[in-house]
Amino acid sequence: MNIYVGNLSHGTVEDDLRGAFESYGEVLNVNIIRNGYTGGSRGFGFVEMSEKEDGEKAVAGLHGTELDGWALNVKEAHPRTDGSGGPLSR
């Protein structure tokens, strides 16, 4: 299951995000989206979990909780429909 995570602190790194999600199940991949010019976080990312059920529990358990002092916006990611091919949160 691919999960969108928004409202990330610019100081949050992949290991922080992985740690938050691992208590719900196996995390396959964590990707914080970065600015192509500065390399800084754009404030959102994606977490891929091996099991849909674990992902659903993570969404329910982490949405609205704080990580690095910021309340997370967590929801299932859906494929982009604008033709760019990347994931898009709805």
C-alpha positions as semicolon CSV with decimal commas, in nm:
position;residue;x (nm);y (nm);z (nm)
1;M;0,000;0,000;0,000
2;N;0,135;0,343;-0,092
3;I;0,065;0,617;0,162
4;Y;0,088;0,995;0,122
5;V;0,230;1,181;0,422
6;G;0,190;1,558;0,418
7;N;0,276;1,845;0,651
8;L;0,625;1,714;0,720
9;S;0,872;1,933;0,904
10;H;1,159;2,037;0,679
11;G;1,388;1,865;0,930
12;T;1,216;1,526;0,906
13;V;1,428;1,261;0,734
14;E;1,340;0,921;0,588
15;D;1,451;0,732;0,900
16;D;1,215;0,942;1,117
17;L;0,922;0,862;0,890
18;R;1,016;0,494;0,867
19;G;1,029;0,473;1,247
20;A;0,679;0,616;1,280
21;F;0,532;0,363;1,035
22;E;0,725;0,050;1,137
23;S;0,516;0,004;1,449
24;Y;0,223;-0,075;1,214
25;G;0,399;-0,327;0,990
26;E;0,673;-0,383;0,734
27;V;0,783;-0,067;0,554
28;L;0,915;-0,134;0,204
29;N;1,013;0,217;0,099
30;V;1,017;0,575;0,229
31;N;1,058;0,873;-0,004
32;I;1,051;1,235;0,110
33;I;1,003;1,459;-0,192
34;R;1,280;1,717;-0,225
35;N;1,322;2,043;-0,409
36;G;1,529;1,981;-0,721
37;Y;1,731;2,300;-0,678
38;T;1,790;2,324;-0,304
39;G;1,761;1,959;-0,201
40;G;1,536;2,062;0,089
41;S;1,218;1,881;0,178
42;R;0,901;1,994;0,001
43;G;0,703;1,898;0,312
44;F;0,553;1,572;0,192
45;G;0,650;1,218;0,103
46;F;0,535;0,862;0,050
47;V;0,562;0,544;0,252
48;E;0,509;0,204;0,093
49;M;0,396;-0,075;0,325
50;S;0,396;-0,444;0,236
51;E;0,042;-0,519;0,355
52;K;-0,269;-0,313;0,277
53;E;-0,419;-0,392;0,618
54;D;-0,107;-0,259;0,794
55;G;-0,115;0,049;0,577
56;E;-0,478;0,115;0,665
57;K;-0,393;0,085;1,035
58;A;-0,102;0,326;0,990
59;V;-0,324;0,581;0,815
60;A;-0,583;0,559;1,093
61;G;-0,324;0,565;1,369
62;L;-0,090;0,836;1,238
63;H;-0,320;1,091;1,073
64;G;-0,318;1,402;1,289
65;T;-0,036;1,282;1,515
66;E;0,278;1,492;1,557
67;L;0,618;1,415;1,413
68;D;0,895;1,668;1,478
69;G;0,629;1,904;1,615
70;W;0,406;1,901;1,305
71;A;0,063;1,732;1,278
72;L;0,081;1,477;0,996
73;N;-0,167;1,452;0,710
74;V;-0,171;1,079;0,630
75;K;-0,388;0,912;0,366
76;E;-0,376;0,646;0,100
77;A;-0,197;0,761;-0,215
78;H;-0,362;0,706;-0,550
79;P;-0,203;0,693;-0,896
80;R;-0,173;1,032;-1,065
81;T;-0,438;1,104;-1,325
82;D;-0,262;1,405;-1,482
83;G;-0,042;1,192;-1,710
84;S;0,286;1,242;-1,523
85;G;0,291;0,885;-1,394
86;G;0,382;0,956;-1,031
87;P;0,160;0,900;-0,724
88;L;-0,100;1,158;-0,633
89;S;-0,292;1,196;-0,311
90;R;-0,664;1,259;-0,342
